[in-house]
């Protein structure tokens, strides 16, 4: 042991010093012996608690005051307990890239005190006294909660990285959509792997672009609903499948909706939102912007009664949204806060909707759109000489009401 050697060495140095008489030598040897023993006892209690307790039983620290030894004995007990807890809880230290089930299994085994049928761990737990077992339960709950939180943060962080990376990669794909380009499919497979749902979705989208069906329809309301899902982190990539309010059955992704609910312009816009969704204040700024859009969209949409026949409504709303959004983002990048950009207060030169009136429906354009729609829907001959509207009115013996006419045209 280190202590006897230390004492022998100090006695030799003190006894060979001619400057000290026997009385001084005796005092110095006693002082060094006590201090040396106390230093060693303190170090061992903290770093080698089991060896400290063994040495204490053997009387190795008889030079140390009893009050100090009592305190150090408590320190050693605490260290031994912590070592036992750390050993028993070590199965929770599952690598983040391991199978998530490993962490769940570790929690269950510690909770049930089976410790993976490890006899050594089971014996360590049995060695705990009742008070220590109570403390162990608290330590287990604390560590399990902390590890679970760390794992969740890591998963969320990785998901954010994947979401942004996928959005940026998707943006590059949009610049290479021509079906004839041989690199198109190779790029898809490089990003998403071979024969994946994402590759299939992009391939179908490319075919729609090639045959001209991709940009036939843009549903403003459904686009608005998708945007809110993105803002609230419910949709993470343009290939994620989901259901909107009122939909049932199998979900459709943003890409799946091209040609029915979205256009390529819409998809690029939505993909851009995903790419910037991890930026500071993204949710706050975009929630404020779309609240602004909600406040003005009814006026841009025009009369509720005429909307089902006004086929220029969605185009008008989308033009308004995209124009306002570009101004909004430019304003934020210039350091102007969202309140200044979105509030129509007197003297506010930063208000993005300063020319809002130019997006309101033109009565003549709406009339022409409705006229064309009526002609398209009512020139269906169901009996010789009769249109669908005329036949229905003949059946009823009266003219159709606006509601009946709207219902009739919707059915066709």
Secondary structure by P-SEA (a helix, b strand, c coil): caaaaaaaaaaaaaaacccccaaaaaaaaaaaaaaaaaaaaaaaaaccaaaaaaaaaacccccccaaaaaaaaaaaaaaaaaaaaaaaaccccccccccaaaaaaaaaaaaaccccccaaaaaaaaaccaaaaaaaaaaaaaaaaaaaaaaaaaaaaaaaaaaaaaaaaaaaaaacccccccaaaaaaaaacccccaaaaaaaaaaaaaaaccccccccaaaaaaaaaaaaacccccccccccccccccccccccccccccccaaaaaaaaaaaaaccccaaaaaaaaaaaaaaaccccccccccccccccaaaaaaaaaaaaaaaaaaaaaaaccccccccccccccccccccccccccccaaaaaaaaaaaaaaaccccccccccaaaaaaaaacccccaaaaaaaaaac
